[in-house]
Amino acid sequence: MDKLHVNLGEDSYDICFSADFSGLAAELKAIDAPKKLLVVTDSNVEKLYASEVNELLIENGYDSAVYAFKAGEENKSMDSILGICGACIEHGLDRKSMMIALGGGVVGDMAGFAAAIYMRGVRFVQVPTTLLSQSDSSVGGKTGIDFMESKNILGAFHQPKLVYINVSTLKTLPEEQFVSGMGEVIKHGIIRDEKFYAFLKENVDAVKSLDTDILIKMAKTNCSIKANVVEQDEKENGLRAILNFGHTIGHAVESAFNFKMTHGACVGLGMVAVSKIALDRGMIDEGILKDIESVLCAYNFDIRAELPPAESIYGFMHKDKKKTNGRLKFVLPVRIGEVMQTSDVTDEEIFSAIKYISK
Ligand SMILES: NC(=O)c1ccc[n+]([C@@H]2O[C@H](COP(=O)([O-])OP(=O)(O)OC[C@H]3O[C@@H](n4cnc5c(N)ncnc54)[C@H](O)[C@@H]3O)[C@@H](O)[C@H]2O)c1
């Protein structure tokens, strides 16, 4: 099994890369998983993979059951968390039991949060099934829900005990969701790894045709970039905030659209917007902005959109938690592979950047 180790002291764990689910039971055994398991998933992934995973666990001696909540970001709520906790009680999970988060970032964030609070914390495993969750959200231990129109405003740091990535699940993912995941993938190249960015430029067709070897290679590089940042700054006191590249404006666009546009599509627009701020500040030249735009276009992103009013996006930015002493935090590109953090972006720069990404 292809593996990567995330080094977080007592909270260390492995990420496994595979083209099927067959190795999952052995990996659970290796982390000394308890008999009692609850597979938490959403209503879409339930139909596709829940039976296969649950039966595999039962065949291997686990007392496993499935709980599914209604799919969609709009259900990333406290009501859904209470539903998961209710299922834990009904299935008889105790403090030694374990949850298996089978699904995309919404499932991972919610099962992780439920695992953080159920009986003051039980263990959980991430089995991500979207590109976004396989390249980003399943690694790093951030869990949470949306509340009062604010994204991920309630949550906890709770590291998984294992991440098991089956890249073949991407074959059933709707194209729009694949594009969304590519937002975080391209982000990783821009913030941290020029070679990976070049790899993405060179392999557009192979990535889009879901070549298994390329997907595993891509997943491994993504996870190692994310893990390396998280290892240096687990609780986001500094470096980890660079992962928010494109998110300050992106999250606000996502909220202003009432989550009708995918997370990654909004992050793509957000990355273009902050790159424009960097260009106007003379930090990057126009070639870099155009190159970022062309890579996004190659992976089917819209780099301009009919946006809600700029004032509304600006309002949502101020509801976000990416602030220090009341000032918004931004991540700006310095070159491909390096970014810097700043809190001195002016309202004028923000409105001009929103105008730039508007159709
Ligand atoms: N914790 C973190 O560090 C972190 C990082 C980035 C994003 N996030 C969060 O992740 C969430 C977005 O995650 P997402 O993009 O995976 O969304 P998602 O979980 O909503 O999944 C997208 C859609 O794809 C469906 N789906 C999942 N796997 C499938 C498969 N293999 N085949 C067919 N359909 C499938 C889902 O049911 C859903 O309808 C957001 O809530 C965001 O805040 C968290």
Ligand as a Chemical Component Dictionary entry (heavy atoms), coordinates in Angstrom:
data_LIG
# 
_chem_comp.id                   LIG 
_chem_comp.type                 NON-POLYMER 
_chem_comp.pdbx_formal_charge   0 
_chem_comp.three_letter_code    LIG 
# 
loop_
_chem_comp_atom.comp_id 
_chem_comp_atom.atom_id 
_chem_comp_atom.alt_atom_id 
_chem_comp_atom.type_symbol 
_chem_comp_atom.charge 
_chem_comp_atom.model_Cartn_x 
_chem_comp_atom.model_Cartn_y 
_chem_comp_atom.model_Cartn_z 
_chem_comp_atom.pdbx_ordinal 
LIG N1  N1  N 0  -11.539 20.590 6.892  1  
LIG C1  C1  C 0  -10.837 21.220 5.979  2  
LIG O1  O1  O 0  -9.622  21.425 6.135  3  
LIG C2  C2  C 0  -11.507 21.675 4.714  4  
LIG C3  C3  C 0  -10.737 22.134 3.635  5  
LIG C4  C4  C 0  -11.390 22.499 2.460  6  
LIG C5  C5  C 0  -12.777 22.401 2.371  7  
LIG N2  N2  N 1  -13.483 21.956 3.442  8  
LIG C6  C6  C 0  -14.947 21.823 3.378  9  
LIG O2  O2  O 0  -15.249 20.799 2.438  10 
LIG C7  C7  C 0  -16.578 21.021 1.969  11 
LIG C8  C8  C 0  -16.625 20.778 0.484  12 
LIG O3  O3  O 0  -16.256 19.442 0.239  13 
LIG P1  P1  P 0  -16.665 18.708 -1.118 14 
LIG O4  O4  O 0  -16.354 19.594 -2.250 15 
LIG O5  O5  O -1 -16.072 17.373 -1.065 16 
LIG O6  O6  O 0  -18.264 18.723 -1.047 17 
LIG P2  P2  P 0  -19.354 17.603 -0.640 18 
LIG O7  O7  O 0  -18.906 16.808 0.483  19 
LIG O8  O8  O 0  -20.639 18.333 -0.521 20 
LIG O9  O9  O 0  -19.413 16.681 -1.927 21 
LIG C9  C9  C 0  -19.845 17.223 -3.150 22 
LIG C10 C10 C 0  -20.992 16.405 -3.751 23 
LIG O10 O10 O 0  -20.452 15.201 -4.288 24 
LIG C11 C11 C 0  -21.174 14.066 -3.784 25 
LIG N3  N3  N 0  -20.203 12.968 -3.776 26 
LIG C12 C12 C 0  -19.219 12.745 -2.878 27 
LIG N4  N4  N 0  -18.425 11.745 -3.309 28 
LIG C13 C13 C 0  -18.939 11.311 -4.477 29 
LIG C14 C14 C 0  -18.548 10.319 -5.415 30 
LIG N5  N5  N 0  -17.421 9.613  -5.268 31 
LIG N6  N6  N 0  -19.314 10.134 -6.514 32 
LIG C15 C15 C 0  -20.423 10.898 -6.719 33 
LIG N7  N7  N 0  -20.823 11.877 -5.888 34 
LIG C16 C16 C 0  -20.076 12.086 -4.782 35 
LIG C17 C17 C 0  -21.701 14.525 -2.459 36 
LIG O11 O11 O 0  -22.814 13.789 -2.073 37 
LIG C18 C18 C 0  -22.054 15.981 -2.755 38 
LIG O12 O12 O 0  -23.300 16.050 -3.383 39 
LIG C19 C19 C 0  -16.962 22.430 2.347  40 
LIG O13 O13 O 0  -17.922 22.383 3.378  41 
LIG C20 C20 C 0  -15.660 23.039 2.861  42 
LIG O14 O14 O 0  -15.871 23.993 3.868  43 
LIG C21 C21 C 0  -12.882 21.584 4.603  44 
# 
loop_
_chem_comp_bond.comp_id 
_chem_comp_bond.atom_id_1 
_chem_comp_bond.atom_id_2 
_chem_comp_bond.value_order 
_chem_comp_bond.pdbx_ordinal 
LIG N1  C1  SING 1  
LIG C1  O1  DOUB 2  
LIG C1  C2  SING 3  
LIG C2  C3  SING 4  
LIG C2  C21 DOUB 5  
LIG C3  C4  DOUB 6  
LIG C4  C5  SING 7  
LIG C5  N2  DOUB 8  
LIG N2  C6  SING 9  
LIG N2  C21 SING 10 
LIG C6  O2  SING 11 
LIG C6  C20 SING 12 
LIG O2  C7  SING 13 
LIG C7  C8  SING 14 
LIG C7  C19 SING 15 
LIG C8  O3  SING 16 
LIG O3  P1  SING 17 
LIG P1  O4  DOUB 18 
LIG P1  O5  SING 19 
LIG P1  O6  SING 20 
LIG O6  P2  SING 21 
LIG P2  O7  DOUB 22 
LIG P2  O8  SING 23 
LIG P2  O9  SING 24 
LIG O9  C9  SING 25 
LIG C9  C10 SING 26 
LIG C10 O10 SING 27 
LIG C10 C18 SING 28 
LIG O10 C11 SING 29 
LIG C11 N3  SING 30 
LIG C11 C17 SING 31 
LIG N3  C12 SING 32 
LIG N3  C16 SING 33 
LIG C12 N4  DOUB 34 
LIG N4  C13 SING 35 
LIG C13 C14 SING 36 
LIG C13 C16 DOUB 37 
LIG C14 N5  SING 38 
LIG C14 N6  DOUB 39 
LIG N6  C15 SING 40 
LIG C15 N7  DOUB 41 
LIG N7  C16 SING 42 
LIG C17 O11 SING 43 
LIG C17 C18 SING 44 
LIG C18 O12 SING 45 
LIG C19 O13 SING 46 
LIG C19 C20 SING 47 
LIG C20 O14 SING 48 
# 
